[in-house]
Amino acid sequence: MEQTTVLSRPGSPKTAAGPSPATRLLSVDVFRGITMASMVVVNNPGDWGNVYAPLLHAPWNGWTPTDLIFPFFLFIVGVSLTLSRSTMTSGLRVARRAALIFLVGLLLAGIPRFSFATCRVPGVLQRIAVCYLITAMLFRIVRRDGRAPGRQALAMAGWAGLFTLGYWALLSWVAAPGRAAGDLTPEGNLGAFVDRTVIGVNHLWQRRPWDPEGILSTLPAVGTAALGCVAGLCLASGLPRARRAAILAAGGAALTVLGIAWNQVFPINKNLWTSSYVAFTAGAAALLLAACCWLTDVRGWKRWAKPFEILGVNAIALFVLSALLAKLLMYARVATPDGGISLGAFIYSRCCEPIAAPKNASLLFALTHLAVLFAILLVMYRKRLYLKL
């Protein structure tokens, strides 16, 4: 995740320049923008009781389009770190960046009433930080061995295989105390036991006995980022762009098939981040990235991609602003004859519910949320302001 804590303008003597069209692949920014736009929409419905099924997570085993968003983001983290010079400059800089991402995740989760006694320790940005740190360090080792790019890709694929196969073995053959080996229920799986023991229920998601971004399931998530590195090495190769897109598509199709086959013995499950889920979602991510590469970098069809580019080049700003806007809409109160409701509920009831059926009204609210954020990021894009970590 090549973004950091300062707002920078190109040309500033103390800050890095923002994205440069000459040094960035448009397809990567567009992929990231599509992923971030999808995240905003699924996270901010007007009414959680009225949401179209594809915009909800699968309850446990299985998947919906919504379950692709987080692994897509981790996949593009892996892609980006192979394309960034800063990855190889200093291990301390990589560690600092990971720590900052982790800290931002904690702070966002704690707004507006942070409490050390009940704060949730795992989270989306926290998992991204850990996966970025481990994957970047592995890539630094692989890169410094002086291997050819093709051998670097094989090495990173090997690491991905090690993490995913190792995780499969752990969940299949190691039992949590009082449970049977291979128990994949929410309370009985080995990862849930590790989270309760190490972190404690008070610091898990909604104080449940398991956390979807827990400790053990972060291991296969590193595999997702490592597979993103493989894709990034393909994009950075000297091959013709059409060939790169074809290789990405072929690899994506193979991984998708592998994930579907693996699902028969180790179910696709986002909450557990199962190994079949890693293969399936990384395959889907490679297919989407291949499509973006073909359309923008090969065919040169760029006009449709501009909105996604604007969102993608400032992904960390979009994530932070989306979280802050959601908190504002949740906690700001509007006085009513009944005593008061949240600002979000007030806007939804007055502006969305009267003009559309329940599910469409809920989706309209989410799209409006995205439109507001897009307007902010458009101004930042035109002023060449980028929030970077």
C-alpha positions as CSV (number, residue, x, y, z in Angstrom):
1,M,0.0,0.0,0.0
2,E,2.1,2.9,-1.2
3,Q,0.3,5.7,0.5
4,T,1.5,7.8,3.5
5,T,0.7,10.3,6.2
6,V,1.4,13.6,4.5
7,L,-0.6,15.5,2.0
8,S,1.9,16.2,-0.8
9,R,2.1,18.3,-3.9
10,P,4.5,17.4,-6.7
11,G,7.5,19.7,-6.6
12,S,7.5,20.2,-2.8
13,P,11.1,19.9,-1.6
14,K,10.3,17.7,1.4
15,T,7.6,15.5,0.1
16,A,7.5,12.8,-2.6
17,A,5.7,13.7,-5.8
18,G,2.2,12.4,-6.3
19,P,1.3,9.9,-9.0
20,S,3.0,10.5,-12.3
21,P,1.4,9.4,-15.5
22,A,4.8,8.5,-16.8
23,T,5.7,6.1,-14.0
24,R,2.3,4.6,-13.1
25,L,0.3,1.9,-14.8
26,L,-3.3,3.2,-15.3
27,S,-4.7,-0.3,-15.0
28,V,-3.4,-0.6,-11.4
29,D,-5.0,2.7,-10.4
30,V,-8.3,1.8,-12.1
31,F,-8.4,-1.7,-10.5
32,R,-7.8,0.0,-7.1
33,G,-10.5,2.6,-7.8
34,I,-13.1,-0.1,-8.8
35,T,-12.3,-1.9,-5.5
36,M,-12.5,1.2,-3.4
37,A,-15.7,2.3,-5.0
38,S,-17.2,-1.1,-4.3
39,M,-16.1,-0.9,-0.7
40,V,-17.8,2.4,-0.1
41,V,-21.1,1.2,-1.6
42,V,-21.3,-2.1,0.3
43,N,-20.3,-0.4,3.6
44,N,-22.8,2.4,3.6
45,P,-26.4,1.3,2.8
46,G,-29.2,3.5,3.9
47,D,-30.9,0.6,5.7
48,W,-29.1,-2.7,6.5
49,G,-32.5,-4.4,6.5
50,N,-33.0,-3.6,2.8
51,V,-29.9,-4.5,0.9
52,Y,-29.6,-6.5,-2.3
53,A,-28.0,-9.9,-1.6
54,P,-24.9,-9.4,-3.8
55,L,-24.0,-6.3,-1.6
56,L,-23.9,-8.4,1.6
57,H,-21.3,-10.9,2.8
58,A,-22.0,-14.6,2.7
59,P,-23.1,-15.6,6.2
60,W,-20.3,-18.1,6.6
61,N,-19.3,-20.6,3.8
62,G,-19.7,-19.4,0.2
63,W,-19.2,-16.0,-1.4
64,T,-20.9,-13.0,-2.9
65,P,-19.4,-10.2,-4.9
66,T,-18.9,-8.3,-1.7
67,D,-16.6,-11.0,-0.4
68,L,-14.2,-10.2,-3.3
69,I,-13.5,-6.6,-2.2
70,F,-11.0,-7.1,0.7
71,P,-8.9,-9.7,-1.0
72,F,-8.8,-7.5,-4.1
73,F,-7.4,-4.7,-2.1
74,L,-4.7,-7.0,-0.5
75,F,-3.9,-8.3,-4.0
76,I,-3.3,-4.8,-5.3
77,V,-1.1,-4.1,-2.2
78,G,1.1,-6.9,-3.5
79,V,1.0,-5.6,-7.0
80,S,1.9,-2.1,-5.9
81,L,4.9,-2.9,-3.7
82,T,6.6,-4.6,-6.6
83,L,6.2,-1.5,-8.7
84,S,7.4,0.9,-6.0
85,R,11.0,1.9,-5.7
86,S,10.5,2.7,-2.0
87,T,10.0,-1.0,-1.2
88,M,13.7,-1.7,-1.7
89,T,15.1,1.5,-0.2
90,S,14.8,0.8,3.5
91,G,13.4,-2.0,5.6
92,L,12.9,0.6,8.4
93,R,10.8,2.7,6.0
94,V,8.6,-0.4,5.2
95,A,8.1,-1.1,8.9
96,R,7.3,2.6,9.6
97,R,4.7,2.6,6.9
98,A,3.1,-0.6,8.2
99,A,3.0,0.8,11.8
100,L,1.3,4.0,10.5
101,I,-1.3,2.0,8.6
102,F,-2.0,-0.1,11.7
103,L,-2.3,3.0,13.9
104,V,-4.7,4.7,11.6
105,G,-6.9,1.6,11.6
106,L,-7.0,1.6,15.4
107,L,-7.8,5.3,15.6
108,L,-10.6,5.1,13.0
109,A,-12.1,2.1,14.9
110,G,-12.0,4.1,18.1
111,I,-13.8,7.3,16.9
112,P,-15.6,8.9,18.6
113,R,-15.2,7.2,22.0
114,F,-11.8,5.4,22.1
115,S,-11.4,3.0,25.1
116,F,-8.3,0.8,25.7
117,A,-10.5,-1.6,27.6
118,T,-12.8,-2.4,24.7
119,C,-11.1,-1.2,21.5
120,R,-11.0,-3.7,18.7
121,V,-7.4,-4.6,17.9
122,P,-7.8,-6.5,14.6
123,G,-9.4,-4.7,11.6
124,V,-9.1,-4.0,7.9
125,L,-6.3,-1.5,7.9
126,Q,-4.6,-3.5,10.6
127,R,-4.6,-6.6,8.5
128,I,-3.4,-4.7,5.5
129,A,-0.5,-3.3,7.6
130,V,0.6,-6.8,8.7
131,C,0.3,-8.3,5.3
132,Y,2.1,-5.4,3.7
133,L,5.0,-5.7,6.2
134,I,5.5,-9.4,5.8
135,T,5.0,-9.5,2.0
136,A,7.3,-6.5,1.5
137,M,10.0,-8.1,3.6
138,L,9.7,-11.4,1.7
139,F,9.9,-9.5,-1.6
140,R,13.0,-7.6,-0.4
141,I,14.7,-10.9,0.3
142,V,13.7,-12.4,-3.0
143,R,14.7,-9.3,-4.9
144,R,18.1,-9.0,-3.2
145,D,19.0,-12.6,-4.1
146,G,19.6,-11.3,-7.6
147,R,17.2,-13.6,-9.3
148,A,15.7,-12.9,-12.7
149,P,12.1,-11.5,-12.5
150,G,10.6,-14.9,-13.5
151,R,12.4,-16.6,-10.7
152,Q,11.3,-13.8,-8.3
153,A,7.7,-14.5,-9.3
154,L,8.2,-18.2,-8.7
155,A,9.7,-17.5,-5.3
156,M,6.7,-15.3,-4.3
157,A,4.3,-17.9,-5.6
158,G,6.1,-20.4,-3.4
159,W,5.7,-18.3,-0.3
160,A,2.0,-17.9,-1.1
161,G,1.7,-21.7,-1.4
162,L,3.6,-22.2,1.9
163,F,1.2,-19.8,3.8
164,T,-2.0,-21.2,2.2
165,L,-1.0,-24.9,2.5
166,G,0.3,-24.4,6.0
167,Y,-3.0,-22.7,7.1
168,W,-5.0,-25.5,5.5
169,A,-3.0,-28.1,7.5
170,L,-3.4,-26.1,10.7
171,L,-7.2,-25.8,10.5
172,S,-7.7,-29.3,9.2
173,W,-5.4,-31.3,11.5
174,V,-4.9,-29.2,14.7
175,A,-7.8,-29.0,17.1
176,A,-8.6,-26.2,19.5
177,P,-9.0,-27.4,23.1
178,G,-12.3,-29.2,23.6
179,R,-12.9,-29.3,19.8
180,A,-12.3,-31.8,17.0
181,A,-9.6,-31.2,14.4
182,G,-11.2,-29.7,11.2
183,D,-13.9,-27.8,13.1
184,L,-14.7,-24.8,10.9
185,T,-17.6,-23.4,12.9
186,P,-17.4,-19.8,14.1
187,E,-16.7,-20.6,17.7
188,G,-14.8,-23.9,17.3
189,N,-12.2,-23.2,14.6
190,L,-8.5,-23.0,15.7
191,G,-8.3,-19.4,14.7
192,A,-11.1,-18.3,16.9
193,F,-9.4,-20.0,19.9
194,V,-6.1,-18.2,19.1
195,D,-7.9,-14.8,19.0
196,R,-9.8,-15.4,22.2
197,T,-6.6,-16.5,24.0
198,V,-4.2,-13.9,22.6
199,I,-6.4,-10.8,22.1
200,G,-9.4,-11.5,24.3
201,V,-13.1,-11.3,23.4
202,N,-13.3,-7.7,24.5
203,H,-11.0,-6.7,21.7
204,L,-12.6,-8.7,18.9
205,W,-15.2,-7.7,16.4
206,Q,-18.5,-6.9,18.2
207,R,-17.0,-8.9,21.1
208,R,-17.8,-12.2,19.3
209,P,-15.8,-15.3,20.0
210,W,-14.0,-14.9,16.7
211,D,-12.8,-12.1,14.5
212,P,-12.8,-12.0,10.7
213,E,-9.4,-10.2,10.7
214,G,-7.9,-12.4,13.4
215,I,-4.4,-13.5,14.0
216,L,-4.2,-17.0,12.4
217,S,-6.3,-16.1,9.3
218,T,-3.8,-13.3,8.6
219,L,-1.3,-16.0,7.4
220,P,-3.3,-17.0,4.3
221,A,-4.1,-13.2,3.7
222,V,-0.3,-12.8,3.3
223,G,-0.6,-15.4,0.6
224,T,-3.1,-13.2,-1.2
225,A,-0.7,-10.2,-1.1
226,A,2.2,-12.5,-2.2
227,L,0.1,-13.6,-5.3
228,G,-0.4,-9.9,-6.0
229,C,3.4,-9.6,-6.1
230,V,3.5,-12.3,-8.8
231,A,1.0,-10.2,-10.8
232,G,3.0,-7.1,-10.2
233,L,6.2,-8.8,-11.5
234,C,4.3,-9.7,-14.6
235,L,3.2,-6.2,-15.1
236,A,6.7,-4.9,-14.6
237,S,8.3,-7.3,-17.0
238,G,9.6,-6.3,-20.4
239,L,6.9,-8.3,-22.3
240,P,4.5,-6.6,-24.6
241,R,1.5,-5.3,-22.7
242,A,-0.9,-7.6,-24.5
243,R,1.2,-10.5,-23.5
244,R,1.2,-9.4,-19.9
245,A,-2.6,-9.1,-19.9
246,A,-2.9,-12.6,-21.4
247,I,-0.6,-14.1,-18.8
248,L,-2.6,-12.5,-16.0
249,A,-5.8,-13.8,-17.5
250,A,-4.5,-17.3,-17.8
251,G,-3.1,-17.3,-14.3
252,G,-6.3,-15.9,-13.0
253,A,-8.4,-18.5,-14.7
254,A,-6.1,-21.3,-13.3
255,L,-6.4,-19.9,-9.7
256,T,-10.1,-19.5,-9.9
257,V,-10.5,-23.1,-11.0
258,L,-8.2,-24.2,-8.2
259,G,-10.2,-22.3,-5.6
260,I,-13.5,-23.9,-6.8
261,A,-11.9,-27.4,-6.7
262,W,-10.4,-26.8,-3.3
263,N,-13.8,-25.6,-2.1
264,Q,-14.9,-29.2,-2.1
265,V,-12.7,-30.1,0.8
266,F,-11.9,-26.7,2.4
267,P,-14.9,-24.4,1.9
268,I,-14.5,-20.9,0.5
269,N,-15.0,-18.7,3.5
270,K,-14.1,-15.0,3.9
271,N,-14.3,-14.9,7.7
272,L,-11.8,-17.7,8.0
273,W,-9.8,-16.6,4.9
274,T,-9.6,-20.2,3.9
275,S,-7.0,-21.4,1.4
276,S,-9.6,-22.0,-1.3
277,Y,-10.8,-18.5,-0.7
278,V,-7.2,-17.2,-1.3
279,A,-7.0,-19.1,-4.6
280,F,-10.4,-18.2,-5.8
281,T,-10.3,-14.5,-5.0
282,A,-6.7,-14.0,-6.2
283,G,-7.8,-15.6,-9.5
284,A,-10.7,-13.3,-9.8
285,A,-8.5,-10.3,-9.0
286,A,-6.0,-11.3,-11.7
287,L,-8.8,-11.6,-14.2
288,L,-10.1,-8.1,-13.4
289,L,-6.6,-6.7,-13.5
290,A,-6.0,-8.4,-16.8
291,A,-9.3,-6.8,-18.1
292,C,-8.2,-3.4,-16.9
293,C,-4.8,-3.8,-18.4
294,W,-6.3,-4.9,-21.8
295,L,-8.8,-2.0,-21.9
296,T,-6.6,0.8,-20.7
297,D,-2.9,-0.1,-21.2
298,V,-3.3,-2.1,-24.4
299,R,-6.4,-0.8,-26.2
300,G,-6.0,2.7,-24.9
301,W,-9.7,3.1,-23.9
302,K,-9.2,5.4,-21.0
303,R,-12.2,7.8,-20.8
304,W,-14.4,5.3,-19.0
305,A,-11.7,4.7,-16.5
306,K,-11.1,8.3,-15.3
307,P,-13.5,8.2,-12.3
308,F,-11.9,5.0,-11.1
309,E,-8.4,6.5,-11.6
310,I,-9.4,9.5,-9.4
311,L,-10.5,7.2,-6.7
312,G,-7.6,4.8,-7.1
313,V,-4.7,7.2,-6.9
314,N,-5.9,8.4,-3.5
315,A,-7.1,5.1,-2.0
316,I,-6.0,5.8,1.6
317,A,-7.7,9.2,1.6
318,L,-10.9,7.6,0.3
319,F,-10.7,4.9,3.0
320,V,-10.2,7.5,5.8
321,L,-12.8,10.0,4.5
322,S,-15.3,7.2,4.0
323,A,-14.9,6.0,7.6
324,L,-15.1,9.6,9.0
325,L,-18.2,10.4,7.0
326,A,-19.9,7.2,8.1
327,K,-19.1,8.1,11.8
328,L,-20.4,11.6,11.3
329,L,-23.7,10.3,9.8
330,M,-24.0,7.7,12.6
331,Y,-23.2,9.9,15.7
332,A,-24.4,13.4,14.7
333,R,-28.0,13.9,15.9
334,V,-30.9,15.8,14.4
335,A,-33.7,16.9,16.7
336,T,-37.2,15.5,15.9
337,P,-40.5,15.5,17.7
338,D,-39.7,12.0,18.8
339,G,-36.5,13.0,20.4
340,G,-33.9,12.9,17.7
341,I,-32.3,10.5,15.2
342,S,-28.9,10.2,13.6
343,L,-28.0,12.5,10.7
344,G,-27.7,9.5,8.4
345,A,-31.2,8.2,9.3
346,F,-32.6,11.7,8.9
347,I,-31.1,12.1,5.4
348,Y,-32.2,8.6,4.4
349,S,-35.8,9.1,5.6
350,R,-36.2,12.5,4.0
351,C,-34.3,12.2,0.8
352,C,-34.2,8.5,-0.2
353,E,-37.1,6.6,1.2
354,P,-39.8,8.9,-0.4
355,I,-38.5,8.5,-3.9
356,A,-37.6,4.8,-4.2
357,A,-38.6,1.2,-3.1
358,P,-36.8,0.2,0.1
359,K,-33.8,-1.7,-1.5
360,N,-33.4,1.0,-4.2
361,A,-33.6,3.7,-1.6
362,S,-30.9,2.0,0.5
363,L,-28.7,1.7,-2.6
364,L,-29.3,5.3,-3.5
365,F,-28.0,6.4,-0.1
366,A,-24.8,4.4,-0.6
367,L,-24.3,5.8,-4.1
368,T,-24.8,9.3,-2.7
369,H,-22.2,8.6,-0.1
370,L,-19.8,7.6,-2.9
371,A,-20.7,10.7,-4.9
372,V,-19.9,13.0,-2.0
373,L,-16.5,11.3,-1.5
374,F,-15.8,11.4,-5.3
375,A,-16.4,15.1,-5.3
376,I,-13.9,15.6,-2.6
377,L,-11.3,13.4,-4.3
378,L,-11.9,15.1,-7.6
379,V,-10.9,18.4,-6.0
380,M,-7.8,16.7,-4.5
381,Y,-7.0,15.2,-7.9
382,R,-7.2,18.5,-9.7
383,K,-5.0,20.2,-7.1
384,R,-2.6,17.2,-7.2
385,L,-3.0,16.5,-3.5
386,Y,-2.3,12.9,-2.4
387,L,-2.6,11.4,1.1
388,K,0.4,9.1,1.3
389,L,1.7,6.7,3.9
